[in-house]
Amino acid sequence: MIELDAEIEFEPGTELTPGWRGLLDFGEVWSESDAELWPSGSGDLPVGEPLTYGCQLLVSDDSPRHWRLLLWAIDHPRDVMRSGAALTLLEGQTSRAVGRLV
């Protein structure tokens, strides 16, 4: 499990609350090099399909737009998870917020 700090702007009409769970999207797609993330027994690796991470939104006291993202399925940040990386928070296929890692 890892935590990431992010500045997040919610989509108009959307107000996510602490504890919200959804998907974190950095615009990645599955490739053969991501095989260690794919659960064994889950069928073929979905090469070329969107790669998202399950996450939970946590409060951060730094500012109203500063949030923490808890990712429970990975133990180490991936290369894309660096300061300044653009992200989208999804509920299913629907965008709920956009932001950047800090």
Backbone as CSV, one residue per row, in Angstrom:
resi,resn,N_x,N_y,N_z,CA_x,CA_y,CA_z,C_x,C_y,C_z
1,MET,0.853,-1.170,0.000,0.000,0.000,0.000,0.906,1.242,0.000
2,ILE,0.517,2.242,-0.799,1.261,3.502,-0.822,0.277,4.669,-0.726
3,GLU,0.796,5.838,-0.359,0.017,7.075,-0.348,0.714,8.087,-1.242
4,LEU,-0.095,8.832,-2.005,0.403,9.879,-2.886,-0.285,11.189,-2.539
5,ASP,0.450,12.306,-2.572,-0.125,13.626,-2.349,-0.526,14.224,-3.692
6,ALA,-1.695,14.868,-3.730,-2.178,15.442,-4.985,-2.960,16.719,-4.748
7,GLU,-2.884,17.621,-5.708,-3.755,18.799,-5.786,-4.880,18.400,-6.728
8,ILE,-6.124,18.464,-6.261,-7.254,17.937,-7.016,-8.326,19.003,-7.208
9,GLU,-8.868,19.069,-8.429,-10.005,19.929,-8.746,-11.160,19.023,-9.164
10,PHE,-12.272,19.149,-8.475,-13.427,18.302,-8.771,-14.152,18.806,-10.009
11,GLU,-14.712,17.854,-10.755,-15.517,18.197,-11.923,-16.738,18.991,-11.455
12,PRO,-17.252,19.932,-12.279,-18.433,20.703,-11.884,-19.580,19.780,-11.461
13,GLY,-20.187,20.096,-10.338,-21.302,19.311,-9.834,-20.892,18.061,-9.068
14,THR,-19.581,17.855,-8.934,-19.072,16.681,-8.219,-18.389,17.138,-6.947
15,GLU,-18.713,16.524,-5.852,-18.044,16.796,-4.588,-17.738,15.458,-3.933
16,LEU,-16.502,15.023,-4.044,-16.101,13.776,-3.425,-15.741,14.043,-1.966
17,THR,-16.009,13.090,-1.120,-15.749,13.258,0.307,-14.631,12.311,0.740
18,PRO,-13.975,12.614,1.869,-12.943,11.705,2.365,-13.512,10.292,2.515
19,GLY,-12.731,9.330,2.100,-13.170,7.944,2.138,-13.686,7.441,0.800
20,TRP,-13.946,8.370,-0.148,-14.419,7.963,-1.468,-13.432,6.968,-2.068
21,ARG,-13.958,5.943,-2.737,-13.128,4.951,-3.420,-13.470,4.927,-4.904
22,GLY,-12.429,4.883,-5.699,-12.621,4.850,-7.138,-11.338,4.443,-7.827
23,LEU,-11.157,4.916,-9.049,-10.003,4.554,-9.862,-9.126,5.776,-10.118
24,LEU,-7.835,5.549,-10.106,-6.840,6.580,-10.385,-6.235,6.280,-11.750
25,ASP,-6.312,7.254,-12.653,-5.872,7.063,-14.034,-4.778,8.070,-14.367
26,PHE,-3.623,7.561,-14.789,-2.516,8.409,-15.241,-2.395,8.403,-16.761
27,GLY,-3.365,7.803,-17.458,-3.319,7.727,-18.916,-2.474,6.574,-19.433
28,GLU,-2.134,5.632,-18.570,-1.338,4.478,-18.982,-2.209,3.418,-19.655
29,VAL,-1.567,2.551,-20.402,-2.220,1.349,-20.927,-1.366,0.153,-20.532
30,TRP,-2.015,-1.001,-20.404,-1.315,-2.219,-20.038,-0.315,-2.599,-21.112
31,SER,0.870,-3.052,-20.672,1.873,-3.599,-21.586,2.451,-4.863,-20.949
32,GLU,3.218,-5.593,-21.700,3.826,-6.821,-21.183,4.665,-6.546,-19.934
33,SER,5.257,-5.355,-19.836,6.092,-5.032,-18.673,5.269,-4.838,-17.392
34,ASP,3.946,-4.800,-17.509,3.076,-4.648,-16.340,2.558,-5.981,-15.814
35,ALA,3.069,-7.081,-16.327,2.554,-8.405,-15.996,2.544,-8.681,-14.492
36,GLU,3.509,-8.119,-13.739,3.548,-8.373,-12.296,2.354,-7.774,-11.562
37,LEU,1.643,-6.836,-12.175,0.459,-6.231,-11.573,-0.813,-7.043,-11.817
38,TRP,-0.790,-7.897,-12.837,-1.986,-8.640,-13.242,-2.142,-9.871,-12.354
39,PRO,-3.294,-10.015,-11.695,-3.496,-11.169,-10.801,-3.460,-12.492,-11.564
40,SER,-2.728,-13.444,-11.001,-2.680,-14.765,-11.636,-4.080,-15.378,-11.629
41,GLY,-4.391,-16.088,-12.678,-5.700,-16.714,-12.794,-6.783,-15.778,-13.292
42,SER,-6.400,-14.565,-13.722,-7.386,-13.585,-14.187,-7.485,-13.516,-15.700
43,GLY,-6.957,-14.501,-16.376,-7.023,-14.497,-17.832,-5.824,-13.795,-18.432
44,ASP,-5.955,-13.478,-19.711,-4.870,-12.851,-20.449,-4.644,-11.416,-20.003
45,LEU,-3.387,-11.001,-20.001,-3.009,-9.617,-19.714,-3.687,-8.709,-20.749
46,PRO,-4.411,-7.675,-20.330,-5.162,-6.826,-21.270,-4.294,-5.766,-21.964
47,VAL,-3.286,-6.217,-22.696,-2.349,-5.314,-23.374,-3.115,-4.300,-24.224
48,GLY,-2.767,-3.017,-24.067,-3.402,-1.941,-24.827,-4.637,-1.351,-24.176
49,GLU,-5.165,-1.994,-23.141,-6.344,-1.484,-22.422,-5.890,-0.496,-21.345
50,PRO,-6.777,0.409,-20.905,-6.405,1.376,-19.865,-5.956,0.686,-18.577
51,LEU,-4.879,1.211,-18.003,-4.342,0.718,-16.730,-4.691,1.741,-15.655
52,THR,-5.533,1.349,-14.717,-5.937,2.230,-13.618,-5.633,1.543,-12.291
53,TYR,-5.652,2.328,-11.222,-5.339,1.821,-9.892,-6.499,2.130,-8.965
54,GLY,-6.901,1.151,-8.155,-7.911,1.397,-7.145,-7.336,2.324,-6.088
55,CYS,-8.133,3.300,-5.656,-7.624,4.247,-4.667,-8.732,4.699,-3.722
56,GLN,-8.304,5.296,-2.638,-9.210,5.901,-1.666,-8.733,7.325,-1.420
57,LEU,-9.668,8.253,-1.349,-9.381,9.662,-1.132,-9.308,9.945,0.365
58,LEU,-8.195,10.537,0.803,-7.997,10.882,2.204,-7.772,12.376,2.345
59,VAL,-8.138,12.923,3.480,-7.979,14.357,3.746,-6.516,14.683,4.018
60,SER,-6.096,15.842,3.570,-4.806,16.406,3.936,-5.079,17.807,4.448
61,ASP,-4.393,18.208,5.484,-4.662,19.514,6.110,-3.937,20.682,5.465
62,ASP,-3.126,20.434,4.446,-2.308,21.497,3.868,-3.115,22.601,3.191
63,SER,-4.147,22.251,2.443,-4.984,23.230,1.759,-6.276,22.545,1.333
64,PRO,-7.304,23.322,0.986,-8.579,22.697,0.582,-8.477,21.827,-0.667
65,ARG,-7.493,22.085,-1.534,-7.349,21.296,-2.762,-6.338,20.177,-2.616
66,HIS,-5.663,20.087,-1.481,-4.628,19.075,-1.278,-5.250,17.830,-0.640
67,TRP,-5.070,16.702,-1.292,-5.625,15.431,-0.841,-4.539,14.374,-0.859
68,ARG,-4.781,13.290,-0.155,-3.903,12.121,-0.192,-4.683,10.992,-0.867
69,LEU,-3.978,10.241,-1.687,-4.569,9.101,-2.381,-3.919,7.834,-1.850
70,LEU,-4.713,6.935,-1.328,-4.239,5.658,-0.817,-4.457,4.605,-1.899
71,LEU,-3.377,3.967,-2.318,-3.435,2.897,-3.316,-3.086,1.605,-2.602
72,TRP,-4.052,0.720,-2.473,-3.860,-0.477,-1.657,-3.333,-1.672,-2.422
73,ALA,-3.281,-1.655,-3.737,-2.904,-2.837,-4.511,-1.429,-2.855,-4.936
74,ILE,-0.688,-1.794,-4.662,0.734,-1.781,-5.016,1.550,-1.365,-3.796
75,ASP,2.810,-1.804,-3.776,3.679,-1.536,-2.631,4.727,-0.467,-2.886
76,HIS,4.954,-0.134,-4.154,5.969,0.850,-4.520,5.413,1.747,-5.621
77,PRO,5.709,3.050,-5.563,5.247,3.929,-6.648,5.812,3.473,-7.990
78,ARG,5.014,3.578,-9.013,5.430,3.257,-10.371,6.109,4.487,-10.966
79,ASP,6.814,4.315,-12.084,7.554,5.419,-12.702,6.672,6.626,-12.996
80,VAL,5.423,6.399,-13.379,4.509,7.483,-13.736,4.095,8.305,-12.507
81,MET,4.258,7.767,-11.331,3.785,8.397,-10.094,4.840,9.340,-9.516
82,ARG,5.157,10.382,-10.277,6.163,11.364,-9.865,5.517,12.739,-9.724
83,SER,6.159,13.602,-9.007,5.641,14.948,-8.799,5.325,15.621,-10.139
84,GLY,4.151,16.215,-10.221,3.727,16.897,-11.439,2.919,16.044,-12.392
85,ALA,2.856,14.734,-12.153,2.116,13.843,-13.056,0.625,14.169,-13.026
86,ALA,0.022,14.298,-14.216,-1.417,14.565,-14.332,-2.187,13.286,-14.019
87,LEU,-3.354,13.459,-13.383,-4.172,12.315,-13.007,-5.649,12.639,-13.164
88,THR,-6.440,11.588,-13.260,-7.895,11.692,-13.288,-8.448,10.690,-12.282
89,LEU,-9.411,11.113,-11.483,-10.122,10.204,-10.596,-11.410,9.798,-11.291
90,LEU,-11.623,8.497,-11.393,-12.769,7.952,-12.118,-13.685,7.168,-11.190
91,GLU,-14.962,7.227,-11.516,-15.953,6.333,-10.924,-16.490,5.531,-12.088
92,GLY,-16.001,4.291,-12.223,-16.271,3.534,-13.440,-15.544,4.216,-14.587
93,GLN,-16.273,4.606,-15.614,-15.695,5.326,-16.754,-15.856,6.843,-16.640
94,THR,-16.543,7.310,-15.584,-16.881,8.724,-15.440,-15.825,9.486,-14.654
95,SER,-15.325,10.583,-15.232,-14.357,11.435,-14.553,-15.037,12.211,-13.429
96,ARG,-14.451,12.164,-12.240,-14.974,12.906,-11.089,-14.064,14.045,-10.674
97,ALA,-12.770,13.964,-11.030,-11.816,15.008,-10.640,-10.559,14.855,-11.474
98,VAL,-9.816,15.950,-11.586,-8.518,15.945,-12.244,-7.530,16.610,-11.304
99,GLY,-6.253,16.357,-11.522,-5.251,16.978,-10.671,-3.861,16.601,-11.075
100,ARG,-2.941,16.875,-10.145,-1.509,16.585,-10.340,-0.941,16.103,-9.017
101,LEU,0.032,15.197,-9.126,0.741,14.782,-7.928,1.682,15.899,-7.479
102,VAL,1.823,16.038,-6.190,2.749,17.048,-5.628,3.893,16.358,-4.907
